[in-house]
Amino acid sequence: MALTDPVAGSFAGKRLFIHEENKLQFGYTTADFNSRDLKHLFPARPLLFLKQVHSARIVSDAEWRVGSEADGLLLERPGMVAVIQTADCLPLFFCDDSRRRGGILHVGWRGLQQGIEEKLIARLGKELGDFSFFLGPAIEKSCYEVGEELLGLFAEKSYGERIFSPVRPGKYSLDIRSGLELSLLSAGVAAERISGCGLCTYCSRGLFPSFRRDGGSGRRIFNFLLLKGNGPAGA
C-alpha cells in the first residue's frame, strides 16, 4: 500500500502538507511553521525530536530519550509523533501496510554515504516487503553542487557513478533522491512502493526553507509521522 502524497492544507492560518488515514497521519510543514505551531497541531501527543548529527543512527520510540543523537526514528507503538527537521536534506517517510510500524529518516549526503537507509532495511528485516516509502521535499540535483571529493566517498556504492554529473571543473551536481531510490530498489523494495512529492526546497522560495539558498536562517521543515490508535498521553 503506497504512501499517498500529502496535500496542501492549513492550520491556524499557516500552510502545511498533510495526509490522514484512520491509522496514519504524516506530512511536512512550510517556512512559516515553527515548533510551537507543531505542538498545537498535535495537542497532548508526545513529539519525538532528535539531536540530528548527520549520522546513520536510528532509534526506536522505546530507545528514544530527550537529546538522543540520531537521524532516524522508528515508531513501533501508536500515539507518538516522529519529527525530523530538514532544510535541504531529504526526509524519508516509511510505514507498513498495517500502520503498526513507521517513521522518518533524515538523509543528507553524509547519511546516504554512511548507509542510513541500509540500517533501516536491516531493522525492518523480513517485514521489508510490507513497507512503503515516501520521499519528501529536498534539494534537487540541478540545485545541489558539490566538490569532486565526494565522488571518492561514494566510489564503493553500486549507484555511485550514477548520482553525480559534471557541472564545471572540480564541481558536480549530486542527486541524493536518485541515490536513495536506487539503494532501496537494490535492497529489494518494489518500485511501486517508492513515491515522492518531487518538490525542491531550493527552488521553492517562499514555501520551504533552504540552507543553501538562505544560509543560517534557523528555519526548518518539520517532517512528522503519527501512528494513530491507543497510545501515550490519551492518544
TORVEX-831006 format. One record per residue (C-alpha): x, y, z; residue number from 1. Coordinates in Angstrom, 1 decimal, always signed. Each point is the difference from the previous one (the first is absolute). Example, Ala and Ser with C-alpha at 12.3 -4.5 7.8 and 13.67 -1.06 7.14 Angstrom:
       xx       yy       zz     n
    +12.3     -4.5     +7.8     1
     +1.4     +3.4     -0.7     2
% end
This chain:
       xx       yy       zz     n
     +0.0     +0.0     +0.0     1
     +1.9     +3.0     -1.3     2
     +0.1     +3.1     +2.2     3
     -2.1     +2.8     -1.5     4
     +1.4     +3.4     -0.7     5
     -1.0     +2.5     +2.7     6
     -2.2     +2.8     -1.3     7
     +0.2     +3.7     +0.7     8
     -2.0     +1.2     +3.0     9
     +0.2     +2.5     +2.8    10
     +0.0     +0.1     +3.7    11
     -0.6     +3.1     +2.1    12
     +0.5     +2.0     -3.2    13
     +3.3     -1.6     -0.9    14
     +0.7     -2.3     -2.9    15
     +1.0     -3.7     +0.2    16
     -0.3     -3.2     -2.0    17
     -1.8     -2.8     +1.7    18
     -1.4     -3.5     -0.7    19
     -2.4     -1.6     +2.4    20
     -1.5     -3.5     +0.3    21
     -1.7     -1.8     +2.8    22
     +3.3     -1.4     +1.3    23
     +2.6     +2.4     -1.4    24
     +0.8     +3.7     -0.3    25
     +3.1     +1.4     -1.6    26
     +1.2     +3.0     -1.8    27
     +2.3     +3.0     +0.0    28
     -0.2     +3.7     +0.9    29
     +0.9     +3.1     -1.9    30
     +2.3     +3.0     +0.7    31
     -2.5     +1.8     +2.3    32
     -0.4     -2.9     +2.4    33
     +1.9     -0.2     +3.3    34
     +0.3     -2.5     +2.8    35
     -2.8     +1.6     +2.0    36
     -2.4     -0.4     -2.9    37
     +1.0     -3.7     -0.2    38
     -0.9     -0.4     +3.7    39
     -3.4     +1.6     -0.7    40
     -0.5     -2.3     -3.0    41
     +0.5     -3.1     +2.3    42
     -1.5     +1.0     +3.4    43
     +0.7     -2.6     +2.7    44
     +2.2     -2.0     -2.4    45
     +3.7     -0.6     +0.9    46
     +2.2     +1.5     -2.6    47
     +3.2     -2.0     -0.5    48
     +2.7     +2.4     -1.1    49
     +3.6     -1.1     -0.6    50
     +3.4     +1.7     +0.2    51
     +0.8     -0.6     -3.7    52
     +3.7     -0.4     -0.7    53
     +0.1     -1.3     -3.6    54
     +0.5     -3.6     +1.2    55
     -1.3     -3.4     -1.0    56
     -1.5     -0.6     +3.5    57
     -3.7     -0.9     +0.3    58
     -1.8     -0.2     +3.4    59
     -3.4     -1.5     +0.7    60
     -2.6     +1.7     +2.1    61
     +1.0     -2.4     +2.9    62
     +3.6     +1.1     -0.4    63
     -0.7     +3.7     -0.3    64
     +1.1     +2.4     +2.7    65
     +0.0     +3.8     +0.1    66
     +3.2     +1.0     -1.8    67
     +0.4     -3.3     -1.8    68
     +2.7     +0.4     -2.7    69
     -1.3     -1.7     -3.1    70
     -1.4     +0.7     -3.5    71
     -2.9     -2.5     -0.2    72
     -3.0     -0.9     +2.1    73
     -1.8     -3.3     -0.1    74
     -3.5     +0.0     +1.6    75
     -1.2     -3.4     +1.3    76
     -2.9     +1.3     +2.1    77
     -2.9     +2.3     -0.7    78
     -0.5     +3.5     +1.5    79
     +3.5     +1.6     -0.4    80
     +1.0     +2.4     -2.8    81
     +3.4     -0.6     -1.7    82
     +1.5     +3.4     -1.0    83
     +2.9     +0.5     -2.4    84
     +1.2     +3.6     -0.8    85
     +1.4     +0.7     -3.5    86
     +1.1     +3.1     -2.1    87
     +1.3     -1.7     -3.2    88
     +0.7     -3.6     +1.2    89
     -2.5     -2.7     -0.9    90
     -2.7     -1.3     +2.4    91
     -0.8     -3.6     -0.7    92
     -3.4     -1.1     +1.4    93
     -0.8     -3.6     +0.4    94
     -2.9     -2.1     +1.3    95
     -1.2     -3.6     -0.2    96
     -3.4     -1.0     -1.5    97
     -1.6     -0.6     +3.4    98
     +1.1     +3.5     +1.2    99
     +1.6     -1.6     +3.1   100
     +3.6     +1.0     -0.7   101
     +1.3     +3.1     -1.7   102
     +2.3     +3.0     +0.3   103
     +2.3     +2.4     -1.8   104
     +3.7     +0.3     -0.9   105
     +2.1     +3.1     -0.5   106
     +2.1     -0.6     -3.1   107
     +2.7     +2.4     -1.1   108
     +3.1     -1.0     -1.9   109
     +1.7     -1.2     +3.2   110
     -2.9     -2.1     +1.0   111
     -0.3     -1.5     -3.5   112
     +3.8     -0.7     -0.1   113
     -0.2     -1.7     +3.4   114
     -3.0     -2.0     -1.1   115
     -2.7     +1.1     +2.4   116
     -2.6     -1.6     -2.3   117
     +1.9     -3.2     +0.2   118
     -0.1     +0.1     +3.8   119
     -3.8     +0.4     -0.3   120
     -0.4     -2.9     -2.4   121
     +2.0     -2.2     +2.4   122
     -2.3     +1.0     +2.9   123
     -3.1     -0.7     -2.1   124
     +1.3     -3.4     -0.8   125
     -2.4     -2.5     -1.6   126
     -2.8     +2.5     +0.2   127
     +1.6     +2.3     -2.5   128
     -2.5     -1.1     -2.7   129
     -2.9     +1.4     +2.1   130
     +1.5     +3.5     +0.0   131
     -0.5     +3.0     -2.3   132
     +2.3     +3.0     -0.3   133
     -0.7     +3.7     -0.8   134
     +2.7     +2.5     -0.8   135
     -0.9     +3.5     +1.2   136
     +1.2     +3.5     -1.1   137
     +3.8     +0.3     -0.4   138
     +2.5     +1.8     -2.1   139
     +0.1     -1.4     -3.6   140
     +2.9     -1.0     -2.1   141
     +0.1     +3.1     -2.1   142
     +0.2     +2.2     +3.1   143
     +2.6     -2.0     +1.9   144
     +3.6     +0.6     -1.0   145
     +2.8     -1.8     +1.9   146
     +3.7     -0.5     -0.2   147
     +1.7     -2.9     -1.8   148
     +1.2     -1.4     +3.4   149
     -3.5     -1.5     +0.5   150
     +0.4     -2.2     -3.0   151
     +2.6     -2.1     +1.8   152
     -2.1     -0.3     +3.1   153
     -2.8     -1.7     -2.1   154
     +2.4     -2.1     -2.1   155
     -1.0     -3.2     +1.7   156
     -3.7     +0.6     -0.4   157
     -1.6     -2.0     -2.9   158
     -1.7     +3.2     -1.1   159
     +2.9     +2.3     +0.7   160
     +0.8     +1.1     -3.6   161
     -3.7     +0.5     -0.8   162
     -0.7     +2.7     +2.5   163
     +2.7     +2.5     -1.1   164
     +0.0     +2.2     -3.1   165
     +2.9     +2.4     -0.9   166
     -1.0     +3.7     +0.1   167
     +3.4     +1.7     -0.4   168
     +3.6     -0.9     +0.8   169
     +0.1     -1.5     +3.5   170
     -3.7     +0.3     +0.6   171
     -2.9     -2.4     -0.4   172
     -3.7     -0.1     +0.6   173
     -1.1     -2.6     +2.6   174
     -3.3     -1.9     -0.2   175
     -0.8     -1.2     +3.5   176
     -3.5     -0.9     -0.9   177
     +1.1     -2.4     -2.8   178
     +2.7     -1.5     +2.2   179
     -2.5     -0.8     +2.7   180
     -2.5     -1.5     -2.5   181
     +2.7     -2.1     -1.6   182
     +1.1     -1.3     +3.4   183
     -3.5     -1.0     +1.0   184
     -0.6     -1.7     -3.3   185
     +3.2     -2.0     +0.3   186
     -1.0     -1.1     +3.5   187
     -3.2     -1.6     -1.5   188
     -2.6     +2.8     +0.5   189
     -2.5     -0.1     -2.8   190
     +0.0     +3.1     -2.2   191
     -3.8     +0.5     +0.5   192
     +0.7     +0.3     +3.8   193
     +2.2     +3.0     -0.5   194
     -1.6     +3.4     -0.7   195
     +0.8     +3.7     +0.7   196
     -1.2     +3.5     -0.3   197
     +2.6     +1.2     -2.4   198
     +0.3     +3.4     +1.6   199
     +3.3     +1.8     +0.2   200
     +0.7     +2.0     +3.1   201
     +2.5     +2.3     -1.8   202
     -2.3     +0.9     -2.8   203
     -3.1     +0.5     +2.2   204
     +0.8     +3.4     +1.4   205
     -2.7     +1.2     +2.3   206
     -1.3     -3.5     +0.5   207
     +2.9     -2.0     +1.6   208
     +3.2     +1.1     +1.8   209
     +3.2     -0.9     -1.7   210
     +3.4     +0.1     +1.7   211
     +1.8     +0.3     -3.4   212
     -2.2     +2.9     -1.0   213
     -0.6     +1.8     +3.3   214
     +3.1     -0.8     +2.0   215
     -0.3     -0.4     +3.8   216
     -3.5     +1.4     +0.4   217
     -0.9     -2.7     +2.5   218
     -3.2     -0.8     -1.7   219
     -0.8     -3.7     -0.6   220
     -2.6     -2.2     -1.5   221
     -1.7     -2.2     +2.7   222
     -0.6     -3.4     -1.5   223
     -2.4     -2.0     +2.1   224
     -1.5     -3.5     +0.2   225
     -2.6     -1.2     +2.5   226
     -1.4     -3.6     +0.4   227
     -3.5     +0.5     +1.3   228
     -1.6     -2.2     +2.6   229
     +0.1     -0.6     +3.7   230
     +3.3     +1.3     +1.3   231
     +1.6     +2.4     +2.4   232
     -1.4     +3.3     +1.2   233
     -3.6     -0.9     -0.8   234
     +0.8     -0.7     -3.7   235
% end
